Amino acid sequence: MAKKTIKTNKEEVSVEDKLKSLYELQQIDSEIDEIRKLRGELPLEVEDLEDEVAGLQTRVAKHDEELKESTASISAKKNEIKEHQALIEKYTKQQNNVRNNREFNALSKEIEFKELEIELAEKHIKEFSATEDFKKEAIKQSKDELKQKTALLKEKKSELKAVIAETEKDEKALEKKSQALLDNLEERLAVAYTRIRSNARNGLAVVTVNRDACGGCFNKIPPQRQLDIRARKKIIVCEHCGRILVDKYINDDDNTQEQLDIEKAAQKKKRTVRKRKVTK
C-alpha cells in the first residue's frame, strides 16, 4: 500500500503566496522603521546624556573625596606645627638650665630641626591649600555642568516619552502583525528575509522591479529575468545586492493598477506620436 505524503500548511503555500507574504511583511517592517525614524536620534541622545551625567557624578564624588583628603592633610600639618612649636618652647626653657655648652648646643640643634620641620609643614600646607582651591573650583565647574546636563537629560527624556506615547500603540500593533507573518513563513525564507534585512542599510529585504531596475540597488534587471519575476513561479534575488525581487503588481489581484498603467502608457505614446506629426 502506497504511503501518503502529509504536507504542512507552509509547504502547501504557492510561491506566489509566499512572495505576497514576504512583500506584505516588508511593507509592515518599513512602516515600523518609519515610526522609529520619527524618534530620530533621541534614544541615542538620551543614552549619551545618561552616560555624561553618570560620569560627572563620579567626577564630583572623586573631587569631593580628594578635597576631604587635602583638608585632612592641612589639619594634620597644622597639628604637627603646634607640636613642633611646643617642643621648641620646651627646649628653649631647658637651655636656661643646662650645665654645659654641649647640652646647650644639643638643644639648639633640636630647636633648629623643629624649625625646619615647621617650615616643611608650612610648605606642605601651601601645596595642600593650592590643591584644595583647585578641587573646589573643579567641583563648582563639574556641578554646574552636571546641573545643565541633568536639565537637558530631563528635557530629552520628556521628548522621547512623548514621541513613544504617540507611536507606541501603532508600533506594537505593527510588530504583532510582522511577527505573525514571519512565523507563518517557512523557516528557510524567514531566516533569509531576516538576514537580508539586517544587512541592508535601508532595511529593505524585498523590493519591486521599477523601470527595469532593482528597487534596492537600482541595477538593471535583464528582460528574461523580469519575465521570470512576473511569472511568480520561483523566488528570485537580485544578483547584485541579494534582495528578494517581486514585480510591482504583486498585490494587484484584479489587475486594476496594471490596466491603468497600460492605459497611461498608451496615452503617452499617442501624445508622443501627435507631437512628432505636428513637428513634421
Secondary structure in CASP SS format (residue, H / E / C, confidence):
PFRMAT SS
TARGET T0000
AUTHOR 0000-0000-0000
METHOD secondary structure of the structure
MODEL  1
M C 1.00
A C 1.00
K C 1.00
K C 1.00
T C 1.00
I C 1.00
K C 1.00
T C 1.00
N H 1.00
K H 1.00
E H 1.00
E H 1.00
V C 1.00
S C 1.00
V H 1.00
E H 1.00
D H 1.00
K H 1.00
L H 1.00
K H 1.00
S H 1.00
L H 1.00
Y H 1.00
E H 1.00
L H 1.00
Q H 1.00
Q H 1.00
I H 1.00
D H 1.00
S H 1.00
E H 1.00
I H 1.00
D H 1.00
E H 1.00
I H 1.00
R H 1.00
K H 1.00
L H 1.00
R C 1.00
G C 1.00
E C 1.00
L H 1.00
P H 1.00
L H 1.00
E H 1.00
V H 1.00
E H 1.00
D H 1.00
L H 1.00
E H 1.00
D H 1.00
E H 1.00
V H 1.00
A H 1.00
G H 1.00
L H 1.00
Q H 1.00
T H 1.00
R H 1.00
V H 1.00
A H 1.00
K H 1.00
H H 1.00
D H 1.00
E H 1.00
E H 1.00
L H 1.00
K H 1.00
E H 1.00
S H 1.00
T H 1.00
A H 1.00
S H 1.00
I H 1.00
S H 1.00
A H 1.00
K H 1.00
K H 1.00
N H 1.00
E H 1.00
I H 1.00
K H 1.00
E H 1.00
H H 1.00
Q H 1.00
A H 1.00
L H 1.00
I H 1.00
E H 1.00
K H 1.00
Y H 1.00
T H 1.00
K H 1.00
Q H 1.00
Q H 1.00
N C 1.00
N C 1.00
V C 1.00
R C 1.00
N C 1.00
N H 1.00
R H 1.00
E H 1.00
F H 1.00
N H 1.00
A H 1.00
L H 1.00
S H 1.00
K H 1.00
E H 1.00
I H 1.00
E H 1.00
F H 1.00
K H 1.00
E H 1.00
L H 1.00
E H 1.00
I H 1.00
E H 1.00
L H 1.00
A H 1.00
E H 1.00
K H 1.00
H H 1.00
I H 1.00
K H 1.00
E H 1.00
F H 1.00
S H 1.00
A H 1.00
T H 1.00
E H 1.00
D H 1.00
F H 1.00
K H 1.00
K H 1.00
E H 1.00
A H 1.00
I H 1.00
K H 1.00
Q H 1.00
S H 1.00
K H 1.00
D H 1.00
E H 1.00
L H 1.00
K H 1.00
Q H 1.00
K H 1.00
T H 1.00
A H 1.00
L H 1.00
L H 1.00
K H 1.00
E H 1.00
K H 1.00
K H 1.00
S H 1.00
E H 1.00
L H 1.00
K H 1.00
A H 1.00
V H 1.00
I H 1.00
A H 1.00
E H 1.00
T H 1.00
E H 1.00
K H 1.00
D H 1.00
E H 1.00
K H 1.00
A H 1.00
L H 1.00
E H 1.00
K H 1.00
K H 1.00
S H 1.00
Q H 1.00
A H 1.00
L H 1.00
L H 1.00
D H 1.00
N H 1.00
L C 1.00
E C 1.00
E H 1.00
R H 1.00
L H 1.00
A H 1.00
V H 1.00
A H 1.00
Y H 1.00
T H 1.00
R H 1.00
I H 1.00
R H 1.00
S H 1.00
N H 1.00
A C 1.00
R C 1.00
N C 1.00
G C 1.00
L C 1.00
A C 1.00
V E 1.00
V E 1.00
T E 1.00
V E 1.00
N E 1.00
R C 1.00
D C 1.00
A E 1.00
C E 1.00
G C 1.00
G C 1.00
C C 1.00
F C 1.00
N C 1.00
K E 1.00
I C 1.00
P C 1.00
P H 1.00
Q H 1.00
R H 1.00
Q H 1.00
L H 1.00
D H 1.00
I H 1.00
R H 1.00
A H 1.00
R C 1.00
K C 1.00
K C 1.00
I C 1.00
I E 1.00
V E 1.00
C C 1.00
E C 1.00
H C 1.00
C C 1.00
G C 1.00
R C 1.00
I E 1.00
L E 1.00
V E 1.00
D C 1.00
K C 1.00
Y C 1.00
I C 1.00
N C 1.00
D C 1.00
D C 1.00
D C 1.00
N C 1.00
T H 1.00
Q H 1.00
E H 1.00
Q H 1.00
L H 1.00
D H 1.00
I H 1.00
E H 1.00
K H 1.00
A H 1.00
A H 1.00
Q H 1.00
K H 1.00
K H 1.00
K H 1.00
R H 1.00
T H 1.00
V H 1.00
R H 1.00
K H 1.00
R H 1.00
K H 1.00
V H 1.00
T H 1.00
K C 1.00
END
